[in-house]
Amino acid sequence: MPIKFIEIGKIFKPHGLKGDVKFYPSSPDLSLFEEFPFVYLPPVGGERKRLVITKVKPCGKFAILHFEGVDSIEAAERLSGMALEVPEEQFPKLPEGEYYQFQLIGLEVVTESGERLGTVRDIIETGSNDVYEVADGKGASFLLPAIKDVVRKVSLEEKKIIIRVMEGMLDGD
């Protein structure tokens, strides 16, 4: 089975003159970089390029990264706009009941009675709880609060999220 790569963010632009880059992570949890000693660029011409991370400096909502062998502004400019990826198996295991966002995107959302409502298209971080944007497959979408009273079960094996529909949550209720 081929290795599945997960995008962890994008390089925005060079930072300084010595090869550092400004990086916008997909997740605000920069501690994950301790688990990722190296990252990959998406394949160009059929092959992925591996980059060894030598520095991670958090700066608000982004980070300053430095890679082995990227030692000039010109080398950093060549990375501008590129996504960084890591193999899925490199992500640390989470406690039961916790999931990475990439694991939830694309899951089917169904009610406790089995009615299919759509698929998770995006996850919005609000501070108090996440909110799932669910696309209904007919061009519309709705927002679903990711709280225990609503999300009853997540099954990665079945690629499904089972929810309890609360009064007023869906149009027409």
PyMOL CGO cylinders between C-alpha atoms (Angstrom):
from pymol import cmd
from pymol.cgo import CYLINDER

trace = [
    CYLINDER, 0.00, 0.00, 0.00, 1.43, 3.42, -0.91, 0.3, 1, 1, 1, 1, 1, 1,
    CYLINDER, 1.43, 3.42, -0.91, 2.43, 5.81, 1.85, 0.3, 1, 1, 1, 1, 1, 1,
    CYLINDER, 2.43, 5.81, 1.85, -0.21, 8.47, 2.51, 0.3, 1, 1, 1, 1, 1, 1,
    CYLINDER, -0.21, 8.47, 2.51, 1.23, 11.98, 2.91, 0.3, 1, 1, 1, 1, 1, 1,
    CYLINDER, 1.23, 11.98, 2.91, -0.56, 14.68, 4.92, 0.3, 1, 1, 1, 1, 1, 1,
    CYLINDER, -0.56, 14.68, 4.92, -0.12, 18.39, 4.24, 0.3, 1, 1, 1, 1, 1, 1,
    CYLINDER, -0.12, 18.39, 4.24, 0.92, 20.21, 7.43, 0.3, 1, 1, 1, 1, 1, 1,
    CYLINDER, 0.92, 20.21, 7.43, 1.05, 23.75, 6.03, 0.3, 1, 1, 1, 1, 1, 1,
    CYLINDER, 1.05, 23.75, 6.03, 2.58, 26.04, 3.42, 0.3, 1, 1, 1, 1, 1, 1,
    CYLINDER, 2.58, 26.04, 3.42, 5.77, 28.01, 3.09, 0.3, 1, 1, 1, 1, 1, 1,
    CYLINDER, 5.77, 28.01, 3.09, 4.84, 31.65, 2.59, 0.3, 1, 1, 1, 1, 1, 1,
    CYLINDER, 4.84, 31.65, 2.59, 8.11, 33.43, 1.82, 0.3, 1, 1, 1, 1, 1, 1,
    CYLINDER, 8.11, 33.43, 1.82, 11.77, 33.78, 2.85, 0.3, 1, 1, 1, 1, 1, 1,
    CYLINDER, 11.77, 33.78, 2.85, 12.53, 35.29, 6.24, 0.3, 1, 1, 1, 1, 1, 1,
    CYLINDER, 12.53, 35.29, 6.24, 15.87, 37.06, 6.40, 0.3, 1, 1, 1, 1, 1, 1,
    CYLINDER, 15.87, 37.06, 6.40, 18.90, 36.39, 4.25, 0.3, 1, 1, 1, 1, 1, 1,
    CYLINDER, 18.90, 36.39, 4.25, 20.19, 33.03, 5.53, 0.3, 1, 1, 1, 1, 1, 1,
    CYLINDER, 20.19, 33.03, 5.53, 17.58, 30.59, 4.21, 0.3, 1, 1, 1, 1, 1, 1,
    CYLINDER, 17.58, 30.59, 4.21, 14.88, 30.78, 6.87, 0.3, 1, 1, 1, 1, 1, 1,
    CYLINDER, 14.88, 30.78, 6.87, 11.26, 30.63, 5.65, 0.3, 1, 1, 1, 1, 1, 1,
    CYLINDER, 11.26, 30.63, 5.65, 7.97, 31.88, 7.03, 0.3, 1, 1, 1, 1, 1, 1,
    CYLINDER, 7.97, 31.88, 7.03, 5.64, 28.88, 7.38, 0.3, 1, 1, 1, 1, 1, 1,
    CYLINDER, 5.64, 28.88, 7.38, 1.86, 28.82, 7.97, 0.3, 1, 1, 1, 1, 1, 1,
    CYLINDER, 1.86, 28.82, 7.97, 0.94, 25.52, 9.67, 0.3, 1, 1, 1, 1, 1, 1,
    CYLINDER, 0.94, 25.52, 9.67, -2.39, 23.79, 9.11, 0.3, 1, 1, 1, 1, 1, 1,
    CYLINDER, -2.39, 23.79, 9.11, -2.58, 23.25, 12.86, 0.3, 1, 1, 1, 1, 1, 1,
    CYLINDER, -2.58, 23.25, 12.86, -1.64, 25.73, 15.57, 0.3, 1, 1, 1, 1, 1, 1,
    CYLINDER, -1.64, 25.73, 15.57, 0.11, 22.93, 17.50, 0.3, 1, 1, 1, 1, 1, 1,
    CYLINDER, 0.11, 22.93, 17.50, 3.76, 23.53, 16.62, 0.3, 1, 1, 1, 1, 1, 1,
    CYLINDER, 3.76, 23.53, 16.62, 4.87, 20.89, 19.15, 0.3, 1, 1, 1, 1, 1, 1,
    CYLINDER, 4.87, 20.89, 19.15, 4.19, 18.37, 16.37, 0.3, 1, 1, 1, 1, 1, 1,
    CYLINDER, 4.19, 18.37, 16.37, 7.44, 19.48, 14.76, 0.3, 1, 1, 1, 1, 1, 1,
    CYLINDER, 7.44, 19.48, 14.76, 9.27, 17.67, 17.56, 0.3, 1, 1, 1, 1, 1, 1,
    CYLINDER, 9.27, 17.67, 17.56, 7.79, 14.51, 16.00, 0.3, 1, 1, 1, 1, 1, 1,
    CYLINDER, 7.79, 14.51, 16.00, 8.81, 15.52, 12.47, 0.3, 1, 1, 1, 1, 1, 1,
    CYLINDER, 8.81, 15.52, 12.47, 12.60, 15.76, 12.13, 0.3, 1, 1, 1, 1, 1, 1,
    CYLINDER, 12.60, 15.76, 12.13, 12.08, 16.00, 8.39, 0.3, 1, 1, 1, 1, 1, 1,
    CYLINDER, 12.08, 16.00, 8.39, 9.28, 16.90, 6.00, 0.3, 1, 1, 1, 1, 1, 1,
    CYLINDER, 9.28, 16.90, 6.00, 8.64, 16.42, 2.30, 0.3, 1, 1, 1, 1, 1, 1,
    CYLINDER, 8.64, 16.42, 2.30, 7.78, 18.67, -0.61, 0.3, 1, 1, 1, 1, 1, 1,
    CYLINDER, 7.78, 18.67, -0.61, 5.01, 17.32, -2.86, 0.3, 1, 1, 1, 1, 1, 1,
    CYLINDER, 5.01, 17.32, -2.86, 6.32, 15.36, -5.84, 0.3, 1, 1, 1, 1, 1, 1,
    CYLINDER, 6.32, 15.36, -5.84, 7.60, 17.34, -8.79, 0.3, 1, 1, 1, 1, 1, 1,
    CYLINDER, 7.60, 17.34, -8.79, 8.52, 15.19, -11.76, 0.3, 1, 1, 1, 1, 1, 1,
    CYLINDER, 8.52, 15.19, -11.76, 7.50, 12.07, -9.84, 0.3, 1, 1, 1, 1, 1, 1,
    CYLINDER, 7.50, 12.07, -9.84, 9.83, 12.40, -6.85, 0.3, 1, 1, 1, 1, 1, 1,
    CYLINDER, 9.83, 12.40, -6.85, 9.39, 13.93, -3.40, 0.3, 1, 1, 1, 1, 1, 1,
    CYLINDER, 9.39, 13.93, -3.40, 12.17, 16.02, -1.94, 0.3, 1, 1, 1, 1, 1, 1,
    CYLINDER, 12.17, 16.02, -1.94, 12.98, 15.44, 1.73, 0.3, 1, 1, 1, 1, 1, 1,
    CYLINDER, 12.98, 15.44, 1.73, 13.90, 18.45, 3.87, 0.3, 1, 1, 1, 1, 1, 1,
    CYLINDER, 13.90, 18.45, 3.87, 15.59, 18.10, 7.26, 0.3, 1, 1, 1, 1, 1, 1,
    CYLINDER, 15.59, 18.10, 7.26, 14.30, 20.67, 9.76, 0.3, 1, 1, 1, 1, 1, 1,
    CYLINDER, 14.30, 20.67, 9.76, 17.11, 22.30, 11.75, 0.3, 1, 1, 1, 1, 1, 1,
    CYLINDER, 17.11, 22.30, 11.75, 15.14, 25.12, 13.40, 0.3, 1, 1, 1, 1, 1, 1,
    CYLINDER, 15.14, 25.12, 13.40, 11.52, 25.82, 14.39, 0.3, 1, 1, 1, 1, 1, 1,
    CYLINDER, 11.52, 25.82, 14.39, 10.77, 29.22, 15.92, 0.3, 1, 1, 1, 1, 1, 1,
    CYLINDER, 10.77, 29.22, 15.92, 7.09, 29.91, 16.76, 0.3, 1, 1, 1, 1, 1, 1,
    CYLINDER, 7.09, 29.91, 16.76, 5.96, 33.44, 15.80, 0.3, 1, 1, 1, 1, 1, 1,
    CYLINDER, 5.96, 33.44, 15.80, 2.25, 33.88, 16.54, 0.3, 1, 1, 1, 1, 1, 1,
    CYLINDER, 2.25, 33.88, 16.54, 0.16, 32.04, 13.96, 0.3, 1, 1, 1, 1, 1, 1,
    CYLINDER, 0.16, 32.04, 13.96, 3.16, 31.08, 11.87, 0.3, 1, 1, 1, 1, 1, 1,
    CYLINDER, 3.16, 31.08, 11.87, 6.65, 29.69, 12.42, 0.3, 1, 1, 1, 1, 1, 1,
    CYLINDER, 6.65, 29.69, 12.42, 10.11, 30.42, 11.12, 0.3, 1, 1, 1, 1, 1, 1,
    CYLINDER, 10.11, 30.42, 11.12, 11.71, 27.23, 9.79, 0.3, 1, 1, 1, 1, 1, 1,
    CYLINDER, 11.71, 27.23, 9.79, 15.21, 26.46, 8.63, 0.3, 1, 1, 1, 1, 1, 1,
    CYLINDER, 15.21, 26.46, 8.63, 16.15, 23.41, 6.59, 0.3, 1, 1, 1, 1, 1, 1,
    CYLINDER, 16.15, 23.41, 6.59, 19.50, 21.71, 6.17, 0.3, 1, 1, 1, 1, 1, 1,
    CYLINDER, 19.50, 21.71, 6.17, 21.12, 22.90, 2.92, 0.3, 1, 1, 1, 1, 1, 1,
    CYLINDER, 21.12, 22.90, 2.92, 18.82, 25.92, 2.48, 0.3, 1, 1, 1, 1, 1, 1,
    CYLINDER, 18.82, 25.92, 2.48, 21.31, 28.64, 3.39, 0.3, 1, 1, 1, 1, 1, 1,
    CYLINDER, 21.31, 28.64, 3.39, 20.46, 31.65, 1.23, 0.3, 1, 1, 1, 1, 1, 1,
    CYLINDER, 20.46, 31.65, 1.23, 17.50, 33.87, 0.46, 0.3, 1, 1, 1, 1, 1, 1,
    CYLINDER, 17.50, 33.87, 0.46, 17.60, 32.57, -3.13, 0.3, 1, 1, 1, 1, 1, 1,
    CYLINDER, 17.60, 32.57, -3.13, 17.26, 28.95, -1.95, 0.3, 1, 1, 1, 1, 1, 1,
    CYLINDER, 17.26, 28.95, -1.95, 14.43, 29.96, 0.40, 0.3, 1, 1, 1, 1, 1, 1,
    CYLINDER, 14.43, 29.96, 0.40, 12.64, 31.82, -2.42, 0.3, 1, 1, 1, 1, 1, 1,
    CYLINDER, 12.64, 31.82, -2.42, 12.51, 28.60, -4.44, 0.3, 1, 1, 1, 1, 1, 1,
    CYLINDER, 12.51, 28.60, -4.44, 10.41, 27.08, -1.62, 0.3, 1, 1, 1, 1, 1, 1,
    CYLINDER, 10.41, 27.08, -1.62, 7.89, 29.96, -1.49, 0.3, 1, 1, 1, 1, 1, 1,
    CYLINDER, 7.89, 29.96, -1.49, 4.30, 28.80, -1.90, 0.3, 1, 1, 1, 1, 1, 1,
    CYLINDER, 4.30, 28.80, -1.90, 5.15, 25.12, -1.50, 0.3, 1, 1, 1, 1, 1, 1,
    CYLINDER, 5.15, 25.12, -1.50, 3.26, 22.79, 0.81, 0.3, 1, 1, 1, 1, 1, 1,
    CYLINDER, 3.26, 22.79, 0.81, 5.05, 20.65, 3.38, 0.3, 1, 1, 1, 1, 1, 1,
    CYLINDER, 5.05, 20.65, 3.38, 3.93, 17.07, 3.93, 0.3, 1, 1, 1, 1, 1, 1,
    CYLINDER, 3.93, 17.07, 3.93, 4.71, 14.20, 6.27, 0.3, 1, 1, 1, 1, 1, 1,
    CYLINDER, 4.71, 14.20, 6.27, 3.83, 10.51, 6.07, 0.3, 1, 1, 1, 1, 1, 1,
    CYLINDER, 3.83, 10.51, 6.07, 0.61, 9.79, 7.99, 0.3, 1, 1, 1, 1, 1, 1,
    CYLINDER, 0.61, 9.79, 7.99, 2.32, 7.15, 10.13, 0.3, 1, 1, 1, 1, 1, 1,
    CYLINDER, 2.32, 7.15, 10.13, 4.72, 9.82, 11.46, 0.3, 1, 1, 1, 1, 1, 1,
    CYLINDER, 4.72, 9.82, 11.46, 1.89, 11.47, 13.42, 0.3, 1, 1, 1, 1, 1, 1,
    CYLINDER, 1.89, 11.47, 13.42, 1.90, 10.42, 17.08, 0.3, 1, 1, 1, 1, 1, 1,
    CYLINDER, 1.90, 10.42, 17.08, -1.00, 8.27, 18.26, 0.3, 1, 1, 1, 1, 1, 1,
    CYLINDER, -1.00, 8.27, 18.26, -3.69, 10.27, 20.05, 0.3, 1, 1, 1, 1, 1, 1,
    CYLINDER, -3.69, 10.27, 20.05, -5.68, 9.17, 23.09, 0.3, 1, 1, 1, 1, 1, 1,
    CYLINDER, -5.68, 9.17, 23.09, -8.97, 7.42, 22.36, 0.3, 1, 1, 1, 1, 1, 1,
    CYLINDER, -8.97, 7.42, 22.36, -11.66, 9.87, 21.32, 0.3, 1, 1, 1, 1, 1, 1,
    CYLINDER, -11.66, 9.87, 21.32, -9.18, 12.43, 19.93, 0.3, 1, 1, 1, 1, 1, 1,
    CYLINDER, -9.18, 12.43, 19.93, -8.52, 12.87, 16.21, 0.3, 1, 1, 1, 1, 1, 1,
    CYLINDER, -8.52, 12.87, 16.21, -6.38, 14.89, 13.87, 0.3, 1, 1, 1, 1, 1, 1,
    CYLINDER, -6.38, 14.89, 13.87, -8.33, 17.21, 11.57, 0.3, 1, 1, 1, 1, 1, 1,
    CYLINDER, -8.33, 17.21, 11.57, -7.11, 15.36, 8.48, 0.3, 1, 1, 1, 1, 1, 1,
    CYLINDER, -7.11, 15.36, 8.48, -8.71, 12.19, 9.85, 0.3, 1, 1, 1, 1, 1, 1,
    CYLINDER, -8.71, 12.19, 9.85, -12.15, 13.84, 10.10, 0.3, 1, 1, 1, 1, 1, 1,
    CYLINDER, -12.15, 13.84, 10.10, -12.26, 15.68, 6.77, 0.3, 1, 1, 1, 1, 1, 1,
    CYLINDER, -12.26, 15.68, 6.77, -14.15, 13.56, 4.27, 0.3, 1, 1, 1, 1, 1, 1,
    CYLINDER, -14.15, 13.56, 4.27, -16.00, 11.46, 6.85, 0.3, 1, 1, 1, 1, 1, 1,
    CYLINDER, -16.00, 11.46, 6.85, -19.69, 10.86, 6.24, 0.3, 1, 1, 1, 1, 1, 1,
    CYLINDER, -19.69, 10.86, 6.24, -22.06, 12.49, 8.75, 0.3, 1, 1, 1, 1, 1, 1,
    CYLINDER, -22.06, 12.49, 8.75, -25.16, 10.44, 9.63, 0.3, 1, 1, 1, 1, 1, 1,
    CYLINDER, -25.16, 10.44, 9.63, -27.88, 10.77, 12.25, 0.3, 1, 1, 1, 1, 1, 1,
    CYLINDER, -27.88, 10.77, 12.25, -28.46, 8.21, 14.99, 0.3, 1, 1, 1, 1, 1, 1,
    CYLINDER, -28.46, 8.21, 14.99, -31.37, 6.93, 12.88, 0.3, 1, 1, 1, 1, 1, 1,
    CYLINDER, -31.37, 6.93, 12.88, -29.03, 6.40, 9.89, 0.3, 1, 1, 1, 1, 1, 1,
    CYLINDER, -29.03, 6.40, 9.89, -30.01, 9.40, 7.74, 0.3, 1, 1, 1, 1, 1, 1,
    CYLINDER, -30.01, 9.40, 7.74, -27.05, 10.57, 5.64, 0.3, 1, 1, 1, 1, 1, 1,
    CYLINDER, -27.05, 10.57, 5.64, -26.52, 14.33, 5.99, 0.3, 1, 1, 1, 1, 1, 1,
    CYLINDER, -26.52, 14.33, 5.99, -23.26, 14.89, 4.08, 0.3, 1, 1, 1, 1, 1, 1,
    CYLINDER, -23.26, 14.89, 4.08, -19.50, 14.84, 4.50, 0.3, 1, 1, 1, 1, 1, 1,
    CYLINDER, -19.50, 14.84, 4.50, -17.12, 16.92, 6.61, 0.3, 1, 1, 1, 1, 1, 1,
    CYLINDER, -17.12, 16.92, 6.61, -15.60, 19.51, 4.27, 0.3, 1, 1, 1, 1, 1, 1,
    CYLINDER, -15.60, 19.51, 4.27, -13.73, 21.73, 6.74, 0.3, 1, 1, 1, 1, 1, 1,
    CYLINDER, -13.73, 21.73, 6.74, -13.11, 22.24, 10.44, 0.3, 1, 1, 1, 1, 1, 1,
    CYLINDER, -13.11, 22.24, 10.44, -13.36, 25.67, 12.00, 0.3, 1, 1, 1, 1, 1, 1,
    CYLINDER, -13.36, 25.67, 12.00, -11.50, 26.27, 15.26, 0.3, 1, 1, 1, 1, 1, 1,
    CYLINDER, -11.50, 26.27, 15.26, -13.56, 28.61, 17.44, 0.3, 1, 1, 1, 1, 1, 1,
    CYLINDER, -13.56, 28.61, 17.44, -11.68, 28.45, 20.73, 0.3, 1, 1, 1, 1, 1, 1,
    CYLINDER, -11.68, 28.45, 20.73, -14.35, 26.77, 22.83, 0.3, 1, 1, 1, 1, 1, 1,
    CYLINDER, -14.35, 26.77, 22.83, -15.05, 23.87, 20.44, 0.3, 1, 1, 1, 1, 1, 1,
    CYLINDER, -15.05, 23.87, 20.44, -14.47, 23.00, 16.83, 0.3, 1, 1, 1, 1, 1, 1,
    CYLINDER, -14.47, 23.00, 16.83, -17.26, 23.36, 14.27, 0.3, 1, 1, 1, 1, 1, 1,
    CYLINDER, -17.26, 23.36, 14.27, -17.51, 20.98, 11.32, 0.3, 1, 1, 1, 1, 1, 1,
    CYLINDER, -17.51, 20.98, 11.32, -18.62, 22.34, 7.96, 0.3, 1, 1, 1, 1, 1, 1,
    CYLINDER, -18.62, 22.34, 7.96, -20.71, 19.58, 6.40, 0.3, 1, 1, 1, 1, 1, 1,
    CYLINDER, -20.71, 19.58, 6.40, -21.39, 19.56, 2.65, 0.3, 1, 1, 1, 1, 1, 1,
    CYLINDER, -21.39, 19.56, 2.65, -24.73, 17.96, 1.82, 0.3, 1, 1, 1, 1, 1, 1,
    CYLINDER, -24.73, 17.96, 1.82, -23.77, 16.90, -1.73, 0.3, 1, 1, 1, 1, 1, 1,
    CYLINDER, -23.77, 16.90, -1.73, -26.41, 19.19, -3.27, 0.3, 1, 1, 1, 1, 1, 1,
    CYLINDER, -26.41, 19.19, -3.27, -24.33, 22.37, -3.23, 0.3, 1, 1, 1, 1, 1, 1,
    CYLINDER, -24.33, 22.37, -3.23, -25.29, 23.47, 0.28, 0.3, 1, 1, 1, 1, 1, 1,
    CYLINDER, -25.29, 23.47, 0.28, -23.57, 23.07, 3.62, 0.3, 1, 1, 1, 1, 1, 1,
    CYLINDER, -23.57, 23.07, 3.62, -24.31, 23.47, 7.30, 0.3, 1, 1, 1, 1, 1, 1,
    CYLINDER, -24.31, 23.47, 7.30, -22.28, 23.93, 10.47, 0.3, 1, 1, 1, 1, 1, 1,
    CYLINDER, -22.28, 23.93, 10.47, -22.15, 21.21, 13.10, 0.3, 1, 1, 1, 1, 1, 1,
    CYLINDER, -22.15, 21.21, 13.10, -20.81, 21.92, 16.61, 0.3, 1, 1, 1, 1, 1, 1,
    CYLINDER, -20.81, 21.92, 16.61, -18.24, 19.31, 17.63, 0.3, 1, 1, 1, 1, 1, 1,
    CYLINDER, -18.24, 19.31, 17.63, -19.59, 18.80, 21.14, 0.3, 1, 1, 1, 1, 1, 1,
    CYLINDER, -19.59, 18.80, 21.14, -20.41, 15.55, 22.97, 0.3, 1, 1, 1, 1, 1, 1,
    CYLINDER, -20.41, 15.55, 22.97, -24.16, 16.25, 23.00, 0.3, 1, 1, 1, 1, 1, 1,
    CYLINDER, -24.16, 16.25, 23.00, -24.11, 16.30, 19.17, 0.3, 1, 1, 1, 1, 1, 1,
    CYLINDER, -24.11, 16.30, 19.17, -21.21, 14.07, 18.07, 0.3, 1, 1, 1, 1, 1, 1,
    CYLINDER, -21.21, 14.07, 18.07, -22.13, 10.66, 19.45, 0.3, 1, 1, 1, 1, 1, 1,
    CYLINDER, -22.13, 10.66, 19.45, -19.52, 8.48, 17.73, 0.3, 1, 1, 1, 1, 1, 1,
    CYLINDER, -19.52, 8.48, 17.73, -16.59, 8.84, 15.35, 0.3, 1, 1, 1, 1, 1, 1,
    CYLINDER, -16.59, 8.84, 15.35, -15.59, 5.69, 13.47, 0.3, 1, 1, 1, 1, 1, 1,
    CYLINDER, -15.59, 5.69, 13.47, -12.49, 6.06, 11.35, 0.3, 1, 1, 1, 1, 1, 1,
    CYLINDER, -12.49, 6.06, 11.35, -12.86, 2.42, 10.27, 0.3, 1, 1, 1, 1, 1, 1,
    CYLINDER, -12.86, 2.42, 10.27, -16.39, 3.04, 8.92, 0.3, 1, 1, 1, 1, 1, 1,
    CYLINDER, -16.39, 3.04, 8.92, -15.43, 6.58, 7.76, 0.3, 1, 1, 1, 1, 1, 1,
    CYLINDER, -15.43, 6.58, 7.76, -18.46, 7.90, 9.61, 0.3, 1, 1, 1, 1, 1, 1,
    CYLINDER, -18.46, 7.90, 9.61, -19.52, 10.41, 12.28, 0.3, 1, 1, 1, 1, 1, 1,
    CYLINDER, -19.52, 10.41, 12.28, -22.81, 9.63, 14.00, 0.3, 1, 1, 1, 1, 1, 1,
    CYLINDER, -22.81, 9.63, 14.00, -24.63, 12.66, 15.38, 0.3, 1, 1, 1, 1, 1, 1,
    CYLINDER, -24.63, 12.66, 15.38, -27.66, 13.44, 17.51, 0.3, 1, 1, 1, 1, 1, 1,
    CYLINDER, -27.66, 13.44, 17.51, -29.75, 16.11, 15.80, 0.3, 1, 1, 1, 1, 1, 1,
    CYLINDER, -29.75, 16.11, 15.80, -30.74, 18.75, 18.32, 0.3, 1, 1, 1, 1, 1, 1,
    CYLINDER, -30.74, 18.75, 18.32, -33.82, 20.91, 17.88, 0.3, 1, 1, 1, 1, 1, 1,
    CYLINDER, -33.82, 20.91, 17.88, -33.22, 23.76, 15.43, 0.3, 1, 1, 1, 1, 1, 1,
    CYLINDER, -33.22, 23.76, 15.43, -29.83, 22.42, 14.34, 0.3, 1, 1, 1, 1, 1, 1,
    CYLINDER, -29.83, 22.42, 14.34, -30.81, 21.64, 10.74, 0.3, 1, 1, 1, 1, 1, 1,
    CYLINDER, -30.81, 21.64, 10.74, -32.92, 23.74, 8.38, 0.3, 1, 1, 1, 1, 1, 1,
    CYLINDER, -32.92, 23.74, 8.38, -36.58, 22.85, 8.68, 0.3, 1, 1, 1, 1, 1, 1,
    CYLINDER, -36.58, 22.85, 8.68, -36.37, 21.66, 12.30, 0.3, 1, 1, 1, 1, 1, 1,
]
cmd.load_cgo(trace, "trace")
